[in-house]
């Protein structure tokens, strides 16, 4: 039961929560040990709160997951855990996560409360709404960065948030693209709680690729801004990031079109050597 409960928490998804360190890195405050320890605390709290959201998601999608080729092996649809046990796990995770967030600071606690509220709203309503699900999912990724900003106690960077939102919109669209690709058309239309049909796949890819390259454009504008020269001694070298990011976005979408990317594209990206 313990192993099943751990699997229910989806610890492999915790890698996404490393986004809380982004603000510290781009703000050049990684030498501050106090801020670093608070960010680590925020990371742990976010892992617990995010896992609480995953538990609710599995409870709501139980019937649909039983008809999914991969998700049917999760603890709840596979019958390894009961609904009651999963509910207890949710309460424990949320409580522990908010207690840790309170230790990291009131702004962090507020940020994680908003994160869980939006996550639950996404599970209960947004994920069934055409395109809104992609935007909200991208917003949840961006909230991870904002949690890191809350630790620093500074104003969020317009450049960072703009870049993140476009990039995460691309990855959220890619997630939907992969879901449509992996499920037979009959199963998608009969059982899926999503708002998409197989014919939507080309449009989703257009939205995702466009969003990804808009993120590159925001990055280019940032590199050309006055803020960069005060932060970086050799700012011109940052231009190398643009073709690298263009290559990576194009590559992950091409691999997806060849059915070589499975599951969550963010997890794939973190494991992809390229």
C-alpha positions as CSV (number, residue, x, y, z in Angstrom):
1,X,0.0,0.0,0.0
2,X,2.9,2.4,0.8
3,X,4.4,1.9,-2.6
4,X,1.0,2.4,-4.3
5,X,0.5,5.6,-2.3
6,X,3.9,6.8,-3.3
7,X,3.1,6.1,-7.0
8,X,-0.2,8.0,-6.5
9,X,1.9,11.0,-5.6
10,X,3.7,10.9,-8.9
11,X,7.2,11.8,-7.6
12,X,8.6,11.7,-11.2
13,X,6.6,14.9,-11.7
14,X,8.4,16.7,-8.9
15,X,11.2,17.6,-11.4
16,X,8.8,20.3,-12.7
17,X,9.0,22.0,-9.3
18,X,12.6,22.9,-9.9
19,X,11.2,25.9,-11.7
20,X,11.0,27.6,-8.3
21,X,14.8,28.0,-8.5
22,X,14.6,29.9,-11.8
23,X,14.0,33.4,-10.3
24,X,17.0,33.0,-8.0
25,X,19.2,32.0,-10.9
26,X,18.2,34.7,-13.3
27,X,18.3,37.2,-10.5
28,X,21.8,36.3,-9.6
29,X,21.0,35.6,-5.9
30,X,22.1,32.0,-5.8
31,X,25.0,32.9,-3.4
32,X,22.5,33.9,-0.6
33,X,22.3,30.8,1.6
34,X,19.2,32.1,3.4
35,X,17.3,32.5,0.2
36,X,18.6,29.2,-1.1
37,X,17.4,27.4,2.0
38,X,13.9,29.1,1.8
39,X,13.7,28.1,-1.9
40,X,14.5,24.5,-1.1
41,X,11.7,24.6,1.5
42,X,9.4,26.1,-1.1
43,X,10.4,23.3,-3.5
44,X,9.5,20.6,-0.9
45,X,6.2,22.3,-0.1
46,X,5.3,22.6,-3.8
47,X,6.1,18.9,-4.3
48,X,3.6,18.0,-1.6
49,X,0.9,20.4,-2.7
50,X,1.3,19.4,-6.4
51,X,1.0,15.7,-5.4
52,X,-2.2,16.5,-3.5
53,X,-3.6,18.0,-6.8
54,X,-2.6,14.8,-8.7
55,X,-4.5,12.7,-6.2
56,X,-7.7,14.7,-6.8
57,X,-7.1,14.5,-10.5
58,X,-6.9,10.7,-10.3
59,X,-10.0,10.5,-8.1
60,X,-12.0,12.6,-10.6
61,X,-10.7,10.9,-13.7
62,X,-11.0,7.3,-12.3
63,X,-13.5,6.0,-14.8
64,X,-11.7,7.6,-17.8
65,X,-8.3,6.4,-16.7
66,X,-9.6,2.8,-16.7
67,X,-10.1,3.1,-20.4
68,X,-6.7,4.8,-21.1
69,X,-3.9,2.6,-22.4
70,X,-1.3,3.9,-20.0
71,X,-3.2,5.5,-17.1
72,X,-5.1,2.3,-16.4
73,X,-2.0,1.1,-14.6
74,X,-2.1,3.9,-12.0
75,X,-2.9,2.8,-8.4
76,X,-6.6,3.9,-8.4
77,X,-7.8,2.6,-11.7
78,X,-5.7,-0.6,-11.1
79,X,-7.5,-1.1,-7.8
80,X,-4.3,-0.9,-5.7
81,X,-5.8,1.8,-3.5
82,X,-9.3,2.7,-2.5
83,X,-11.0,6.1,-2.9
84,X,-11.0,6.5,0.9
85,X,-7.2,5.9,1.2
86,X,-6.6,8.3,-1.7
87,X,-8.7,11.0,0.1
88,X,-6.6,10.6,3.3
89,X,-3.4,10.9,1.3
90,X,-4.7,14.1,-0.2
91,X,-5.4,15.6,3.2
92,X,-2.0,14.6,4.5
93,X,-0.2,16.0,1.5
94,X,-2.0,19.3,1.4
95,X,-1.6,19.8,5.2
96,X,2.1,19.1,5.2
97,X,2.7,21.2,2.1
98,X,0.9,24.3,3.5
99,X,2.8,23.9,6.8
100,X,6.1,23.9,4.9
101,X,5.0,26.8,2.8
102,X,4.1,28.8,5.9
103,X,7.7,28.3,7.1
104,X,9.0,29.7,3.8
105,X,6.9,32.8,4.2
106,X,3.3,34.2,3.9
107,X,3.7,35.0,0.2
108,X,4.8,31.5,-0.6
109,X,1.9,30.1,1.4
110,X,-0.5,32.4,-0.6
111,X,1.1,31.3,-3.9
112,X,0.8,27.6,-3.1
113,X,-2.8,28.1,-2.0
114,X,-3.6,29.8,-5.3
115,X,-1.7,26.9,-7.1
116,X,-3.8,24.2,-5.4
117,X,-7.1,26.2,-6.0
118,X,-6.4,26.6,-9.7
119,X,-5.2,22.9,-9.9
120,X,-8.5,21.7,-8.4
121,X,-10.5,24.1,-10.7
122,X,-8.5,22.7,-13.6
123,X,-9.3,19.1,-12.6
124,X,-13.0,19.8,-12.0
125,X,-13.8,22.2,-14.9
126,X,-11.0,23.8,-17.0
127,X,-9.6,20.5,-18.4
128,X,-12.9,20.0,-20.2
129,X,-12.9,23.4,-21.9
130,X,-11.4,23.9,-25.3
131,X,-8.1,25.8,-25.3
132,X,-8.7,27.1,-21.8
133,X,-7.2,23.9,-20.4
134,X,-3.9,24.6,-22.3
135,X,-3.8,28.2,-21.0
136,X,-4.6,27.2,-17.4
137,X,-2.0,24.4,-17.5
138,X,0.6,26.9,-18.8
139,X,-0.4,29.2,-15.9
140,X,0.2,26.4,-13.4
141,X,3.8,26.0,-14.7
142,X,4.3,29.7,-14.5
143,X,3.0,29.8,-10.9
144,X,5.9,27.6,-10.0
145,X,8.2,30.4,-11.1
146,X,6.1,32.9,-9.2
147,X,6.5,30.8,-6.0
148,X,10.2,31.2,-6.4
149,X,9.7,35.0,-6.8
150,X,7.6,35.0,-3.6
151,X,10.6,33.5,-1.8
152,X,12.8,36.4,-3.0
153,X,10.2,39.0,-2.1
154,X,10.8,40.9,-5.3
155,X,8.6,42.0,-8.2
156,X,8.2,39.4,-11.0
157,X,10.1,40.1,-14.2
158,X,7.9,41.0,-17.1
159,X,10.4,39.3,-19.4
160,X,10.6,36.1,-17.4
161,X,6.8,35.7,-17.1
162,X,6.2,36.5,-20.8
163,X,8.9,34.0,-21.9
164,X,7.6,31.3,-19.4
165,X,3.9,31.7,-20.4
166,X,4.6,31.3,-24.2
167,X,7.0,28.4,-23.6
168,X,4.7,26.6,-21.3
169,X,1.7,27.1,-23.6
170,X,3.8,25.3,-26.2
171,X,4.4,22.4,-23.8
172,X,0.8,22.3,-22.7
173,X,-0.4,22.1,-26.3
174,X,2.2,19.4,-26.9
175,X,0.7,17.4,-24.0
176,X,-2.7,17.6,-25.6
177,X,-1.2,16.7,-29.0
178,X,0.4,13.6,-27.6
179,X,-2.9,12.5,-25.8
180,X,-4.8,12.7,-29.0
181,X,-2.1,10.8,-30.8
182,X,-1.9,8.0,-28.2
183,X,-5.6,7.2,-27.9
184,X,-7.7,5.5,-30.7
185,X,-10.3,7.9,-32.2
186,X,-13.1,5.8,-30.8
187,X,-11.8,5.8,-27.3
188,X,-11.0,9.5,-27.4
189,X,-14.6,10.4,-28.5
190,X,-16.3,7.9,-26.2
191,X,-14.4,8.1,-22.9
192,X,-12.1,11.1,-22.8
193,X,-12.9,14.1,-20.5
194,X,-11.0,16.4,-22.9
195,X,-12.7,18.7,-25.3
196,X,-10.6,17.6,-28.3
197,X,-11.2,15.3,-31.3
198,X,-8.6,13.7,-33.6
199,X,-9.2,16.4,-36.2
200,X,-7.9,19.1,-33.8
201,X,-4.4,17.7,-33.9
202,X,-3.1,20.0,-36.7
203,X,-4.5,23.1,-35.1
204,X,-3.0,22.2,-31.7
205,X,0.4,21.7,-33.2
206,X,0.1,25.1,-34.9
207,X,-0.8,26.7,-31.6
208,X,2.0,24.9,-29.8
209,X,4.8,25.6,-32.3
210,X,3.8,29.3,-32.7
211,X,3.8,29.7,-28.9
212,X,7.2,28.1,-28.6
213,X,8.8,30.4,-31.2
214,X,7.1,33.4,-29.6
215,X,9.0,32.5,-26.4
216,X,12.2,32.7,-28.5
217,X,11.1,36.2,-29.7
218,X,10.6,37.3,-26.1
219,X,14.0,36.0,-25.2
220,X,15.5,37.9,-28.1
221,X,13.8,41.2,-27.1
222,X,15.1,40.6,-23.5
223,X,18.7,40.1,-24.7
224,X,18.4,43.4,-26.6
225,X,17.1,45.3,-23.5
226,X,19.0,47.6,-21.2
227,X,18.6,45.2,-18.2
228,X,20.9,42.6,-19.7
229,X,24.0,44.8,-19.9
230,X,23.9,45.5,-16.2
231,X,23.6,41.8,-15.3
232,X,26.0,40.2,-17.8
233,X,29.5,41.2,-18.7
234,X,29.4,39.5,-22.1
235,X,25.7,39.8,-22.9
236,X,26.3,39.2,-26.6
237,X,26.9,35.5,-25.8
238,X,23.3,35.2,-24.7
239,X,22.3,35.4,-28.4
240,X,23.4,31.8,-28.7
241,X,20.4,30.8,-26.6
242,X,18.0,31.8,-29.3
243,X,19.1,29.3,-32.0
244,X,19.5,26.6,-29.3
245,X,15.9,27.1,-28.0
246,X,14.6,27.2,-31.6
247,X,16.3,23.9,-32.2
248,X,15.0,22.3,-29.1
249,X,11.4,23.5,-29.6
250,X,11.4,22.3,-33.3
251,X,13.0,19.0,-32.3
252,X,10.5,18.1,-29.6
253,X,7.6,18.9,-31.9
254,X,9.1,16.9,-34.7
255,X,9.7,13.9,-32.5
256,X,6.1,14.2,-31.2
257,X,4.8,14.1,-34.8
258,X,6.8,10.8,-35.2
259,X,5.2,9.4,-32.0
260,X,8.5,9.4,-30.3
261,X,7.5,11.5,-27.3
262,X,5.2,9.8,-24.8
263,X,3.4,11.0,-21.6
264,X,4.4,14.4,-20.2
265,X,6.6,16.5,-22.5
266,X,8.2,18.3,-19.6
267,X,9.4,15.1,-18.1
268,X,10.6,14.0,-21.5
269,X,12.5,17.3,-21.9
270,X,14.2,16.9,-18.6
271,X,15.4,13.4,-19.6
272,X,16.3,14.2,-23.2
273,X,20.0,14.5,-23.7
274,X,19.7,17.0,-26.5
